[in-house]
């Protein structure tokens, strides 16, 4: 884990001069001249090499190379640096920092690197800051030494950034992330992380990586509106790049995720583009290209197998067993959940989003055909006079009003206790429609199809299995609580009220007719209110 963190904080493009390759002189060297090269190693150490004049090649031992640096190369670079020649005037700092050809001396190294700053070359000073940062990582078990080294690195990065060198962001951002997440035994400190990132932003105001990390800090600080704006700017910045690295692609995806997180936590779900949210969900599940077609096929096979097993159970017991009932419900939730995140090629957006619900509904219809409609929906005619119709309408109205009152009261209590409203939930994304046609499509799925298969599963298969094995009370309680839990803990209380009301209707009437009508009316009411009120 520490190794992973180390390369996270220090491997984000932190290489000396990108990958330093420094020649002995800027002009063509004389034939007798021996030069040198410096490159950053994989562990960010300095790899030194000897560069012979053209036409000359020698194999040197480590001792011979060290002697050559000490007697020839370092004295020459030191002489040129003292005379103010460039780039030796600041490159000499690497000799003092690494103890190559001379004794290591941090003060002399820093003095040389600062001369580099004066001629517009902050590379050496940034490498020195990175050196202190590395020392801090190595000293993470010693809090005082660790903190001193990290503070020294921060001071250097801030100085470079204050001079307007945007390249310093590549070094300062990983340091800010260490403070944000508490890596290397640091105490998590979002304020310090934000302070460093403010300095980075001043030097590179539109750098997408800087905007992305500030958005993450804002999330920690619960400044959700600012987090959304910064994440969106970061997303646009990464998206506008003509050539993106693999790291840039990852941060582009993470920027979209941070933006959605900020909108959800900030109670501003209306800011979220449903297509973008579903695209992210699809990518996270790997449902892209041809894979999008394979998932419904696999789910169809699973549900057909369960249907066959359930049919065998009906044949022997006249009711599906408890285990098979739970499998049915789990498969349906899985199918619908994945179906929401699939956009099938060639199909319009709405059908792609709801294909899971359609799939489960079709399989449920087949299952009901096997089980017999009369067992779950009764064999009596629907019209049995005017009075039953008014009684049914009264139950629906009372149920919806009661649901709204309980939901409103629960919402106020939820906001009082947790400090955020229920309107933050992502379910509202699926009820958001810009057109009448979209609303009608949602009404068919959310208002009719989903209530149908949920009633068959929970108050049909599961209720029957529980009632046969234990009792009616057990069937009512377990099926009602299970229904509410499946829909999420946040809405558990108001949905528990609805679930018990539906269970009571199942117990009183002996079938699912009124359960389905009340459930469908409640869901349809939510869709219509969501569309016409815009909430």
N, C-alpha and C positions, 0 to 999 in steps of 0.2 A: 504493500500500500504506500509506504513512504517513497519507494522508488517511483511509483506512478505519479505521486504528487510532485516529486522532484522534477520529473520531466514535464509535468503540466505547467509548473510555475517557471521553470528555467529553460524549457525547450521550445517555447513559443517563438521561434524565430530569433532566439537570442544567440547569435553567432558574432564573433568578432569581425566587424566590417562585412557582415553577411557571411562571408567566409574569407578571412583575411589572407591576402596573398601580397606580401610587401616585398618589393625588390630593394636591392641595396641603393640604387640611385634612380632618379626619374629619367635621366638621360641615358643614352647608350653607354654601357660601362666600357672602360678600357680593357684590353685583352688581359692585362695582368691582374685585373681587379677580381676579387672574390666577393660575391654578394651573399645574401641570406633570404630565406622565406619564412614567413610565419603563417600558420593556418590554425584554425580552431579545431581541436579534437572533438570526438564524439561526446566526451564528458566535459566539454568546454574548457579543457586545458589547452595550453599552447604547444603546438608541434613545430619545432624549429628545424630548418634544413639549410644546407650549404649550397649555394648556387655558383658553379664554376663558370669561367668565361667560355664562350663558344668554342667548340672543338676539344675542350678538356673534360675528362670524366675520371673521377677517382672514387674508389670504395673506401670510406672512412669508418673506423671503429668508433664506438660511442666516446671513448676517451680522446681519440684524435680530433673528433668534431668539437668536443668541449674545449680542447686546447686551442683549436683554431679560432673559436669564438672569443676566447679569453685573450689571446695574444694578437689577433689581427682584426677581427670583425668589430668587436665592441670598442676598442680604442679608436678605430676610424669613425664609427657612428658617433661616439662621444665627442670627438674633435669637431665633426660637422655640426652636431647639435649645439655645441658651445659657440660656434660661429654663426648660429641662427639659420642654418640651411634647412630647407624643407624637403621631404617630410621628417628628416632625422630629428628635428627640434622637438617633436612630440613622440616619435617612434622609440626614442631612447627609453621612454617610460616602461615599455614592455620588458626591456632588459632588466631594469630595476625591480619590476613587479615579479618577474619569474626567476630572478637570480641567474640569468643566462650570461656567462662571461664576466660576471661581477657579483658582488654581494647584493642580496635582495634588500631593497630600501623603499618602503611604501611612501615615505615623504618625498623622496626624489622622483618616484614614479608619478605621484599625484601632481607634483610641480611641472613635470614634462607634459602630462596630459592636459593640464590647464593651458599650457602654451598652445596645444593643439586646438583648444576651444577658441583661442584668440584668432586663429587662422581658419576657423570654420570647420574644424574636424573634431567632433565630440566623441568619436569612436573609442579612443583610449579612456576617457573619463567614464563613459558608460560601461566599459569593460571592468574598470576599477569598481564601480558600483555593483556590478554583477559579482565581482570577487567578494565584496563584503556580504552580499546576499548569500553567496555560497557558504561563506564562513558561518553565517547565521543559521543556515540549514544544518550544517555539521554540528553546531553547538546547541541543538534544540533541547538537549537534556540539561543545559546550563542556562536558565532563564535570563540572567543578567548579561552574559556574553552574547547570547542569541539576540536579545533586544537591542543591545548596543550596535551589533553588526547590521541588523535590519534598519535601525534608525540612520546609520551612516549611509547605507545604500539609498534609502529614501531621500536623504539630504542631497546626494549627488544627482539622483534622477530629477528632483525638483529644480535643481540649478540648471541642468541641461534643458529642461522643458521651459523654464523661465526665459531662456535665451532664444526660444522659438524653434528649437530643434525637435521636429515631430518624431524623429527616429527614436527618441527617448520613450515613446509610448510602448514600444515593443518590450522594454524592460520594466517600466512602471506598472503596466497592467497586470502582469503576473504577481507582482508584489502586492498590489491592491487586492487581488483575488485571494492571496494567502491570508490577509487580514480579514477579508469578508467571511471566509469559511473556516478560519481558525486552523490552518495547516501548520505543521511543524510545531505543534504544541502551543501555538499562539492563542491568545484569548480572542474569540471572534469580535471584530470591531467594525461595524458597518460605517460608522462615522469617519474613522480613519481611512477606510477604503474609499469612501466618497470624496474625502479631501484630496487624496492622491489622484483620483480620476478627474476631479475638477482641474487640477494642474495639467493633466494630460489633455483634457478637452480644450483648455486655453491655447495649447500649442497645436492641436489637431482637431478643430471644432467639428468637422464632418467625417472624421474617421469612423467607419461603421463598428469596428471592434470596441472603440471607446464608448460609443453610444450604447452598444449592446451591454457592456459591463456596467455602465451607469444605470441602465434599466434594471439589471439584476440587483444592484444595490438599492434602488428605489423600491423594489418588491420587498426586500428585507426591512426597509424603513416604513413600509405600508403607505408609500406615496404612489398610489396605483395609477392615477391619471398621468403623472409624469413618466412612470414606467412604461405605460402604453405608448405615449408619444415618442419616447426615446427608442423603444423596441421597434416601432414602425419606421422611424428614420434609419435605424440600423438595417432593417430588412430592405428598405429601398436602396440603401448604400451598397449592400452586398449584391442585391439584384442587378444593380447598374454596372457592376464590374464586367468588363469584357472577358477577362480571364481570371477565373477563381481557382484557388488551390482547394485541396480536399478539406483543409481546416476552414476556409472561407465558406464552403458549402455547408459544413456542419453548423457554423455560426449563423448562417442564413436560416437554416431550419430551426435552430434554437431561438433565434430572434422572433420568429413567428409564434413559437410556443410561449415565450415570455410575454409577448403581446396579448395572447389569449388569456394567459394566467392573470395578467394585470387587469384585464377587463372583467374577468369572473370575480376575482377577489375584491375589486373596486365597485362591484354592483353595476357595471356598465356593459351588460351583455349585448345591448343593442349596437355597440361598436363593432362587434365581431361579425365578420363575413362568414355565414354558415358554410359556404363552399370551401373557404380556406380552412376552417376548423375540421371539416370532414376530410379534406385532403391530407392534413397533418395526421389525423387518426388513421387514415388508410395507409400512409407511408410508414407509420409506426408499427402497423400490423403486417407490413410487407405485401399489402394487397394492391399491387401495381401490375399493369400490363395483363399478360395471360393469366397471372395468378388470380386476378379478380374473377375470372370465369371459373376457376377450379374450386373456389371456396363454396359457392352455392351448390355445386355438384357434390362435393364431399358432404356438406350438411344434408343434402337431399338423401344421400345414401344412408347417413346415420339415422335420420328420422324415419326412413322406410324400414330400416332394420328394427327400430324401436316399435314401429307400427306392427310389424310382423310378430314381435315378441308379445306385444300387448294383446294382439288378437288371440294368441294361444292362451293367454291368461284369462281373457274374457270367456273363452270357450269352456274353461274348467271352473272358474269361480263366478262368472257373470259380472265381474268387476275387476279392473286392473289392480294389481298388487301395489302396496305402498312403495316398494323400491322402484317399480316401473313408473309410478306416478311422479316420483321425484326426478327420475331420469328424463321423463317427458318435459317437465318444467325447466330443468337445467338446459336441455337441448334447445328448447324454444327461446329461452333468454339469450343463449349463445348465438343462435341463428339470427334473432332480431338485432342483437347488439352488433354483430359483424356486418349484417346487412345494411345497417345505417351508414357504414363506412365504406361501402363499395359503390363505385361509379362504373358501371359496366360500359365498355366501349360501344358507341352507337346508340345508347339509350339516353333519354333525357335525364336531367339532374334528379327530378323528383322520384322517378321509378328506380333509379340507381340507389338512392338513399333508403328507400323503403322496401327493397327487395327481400330483406330478411323477414319483415312482417308479412309480406305477401306469401313467401315460401311457407312459413309456419301456419298461416291461415289455410292454405291449400291442403297441407298435410292434416290439419285438424279436421277439415271437412271430410277427408277420407276416413279418419279415425271415427268420426261421428257416424258415418255411414255404416261402419262395421259394428259400432256399439249399439246403434239404434237411436234414432232421434227421440223417440217417446220416452226413453229412460231419463234423458237429461232435459229435454224441453217440453215434455208432456205430449199427450196425444189428443187432448181436448182442443176444440177450435179456438182460435184467437178471439173471435167476437162472441161474447157471452152476455151481451146486453150493455146498456148505457152505464149502469151503475159500476160494474167492474172497471170500465174504461176510466171513469172519473176517479175511482179509488186508486187506480194505477197512476194516473196523472198526478194525483195528490201526493202519492209516495215519492214520485220523481221530484216534484217541486220541493217538498219538505227535505228530501235527501240532499238536493243541490244547495238549498239555502243553508241547511245545517252544516254542510261541508264548507261553504264559504265563510260562515260565521266562525267555525272552529279554526279554519285556516288563517283568517284575519287575526283572531286572538293569539293563535300560536305564533304568527309572524311577528306581532308586537313583542311577545315574550322572548322570542328568538333574538330579535334585534336588541332588546334590553340586556339580555344575558351575554350575547356574543359580539354585539356592536356592529352587526352587519345584517342586511335584509335578505329575505328568501329570494328576492328577484335576481340574485346573483347566479342562480343555478343554470347549468348548461341545457337542461331540458327545454328552456325557452327557445333555444336555437331551432328546435324541431317544430315549434309552433309559430315561428316567424315566417310570414309569407307576404310578398309584396303585391301579388295579384290575386284576383278572385279565383282564377283557375288553380293556382297553387294552394289556395285555402281549401278549395273543394277536394283536391287530391289528398291533402292532409286530413280533411274531415272524414273521408272514406277510410283511411288507414287508422288514424288515431281515434276517430269517433265510432267506427264500426268493427274493423278487422281486429284490432288489438283487444277491445273489450270481449269480442267473441272468443278468441282462443284463450285469453286469460281466465274467463269464466269457466270454460270447459276444463282447463287444467286445474285451477285452484278449487273451484266449488263443484267441479264435476269429478274428474279422476281422483284427485287427492282427497277431497271430502268423502267420497264413497269408500275409498280404501281405509281411511282413518275411522270412519263410522263403523265399518264392518269389523275392524280389528279391535277397536276400543269402545267408543261411545259417541253419541251425537255431540255432546259438549266438547269432547276432545277434538272432534272433527271441526267444529266451529272455531275453537280457539287457535288450533295449530294452522289451519288453512288461512285464517284471517291474519295472524301475525306473520306467517310466511309471505303472504301477498304484500303486506306493508314493507317488510324488510327488503324484498326484491327491488322495490322502487326507490330504495335509498334511505339512509338514516335521517337525512335532513328533513324529509317530508314524512317521516314515520308516523308522527302523532295524527295529523289530519287524515292520512291515508288509512290509518288503523280504524278511525271512526267509519270511513267509507267501507272498509273491508268487513267490519262487524255488521254493518247495515246490510251488505250484500249477503253475508253468511246467514243472518237472521231470515232474510227473504228466502234463501235456499232451504233453510230448516222448516219454515212455516209452509211454503208452497210445495216442497218436495221436488221442485224442478228449477231450471235456470232462467225461466222466462223473464221474471221481474228483475232478477239479478242483471241480466244482459241489458234490459231496457234502462235501468237506473245507471249502470256503468257507462253505457253508450251515451246517454243524455249528459252525464257529468263531463265526460271527455269532450263531447261536441261543444258543450257550453264553454269549456276552457279554450278550445280552438277559436271559436267565434269571438269571444272576448279578447283573446290575444290578437286577432287580426284587426278587428274594428277599433279597438282602443289603442293598439300599438304598444301594449305592455306585455 
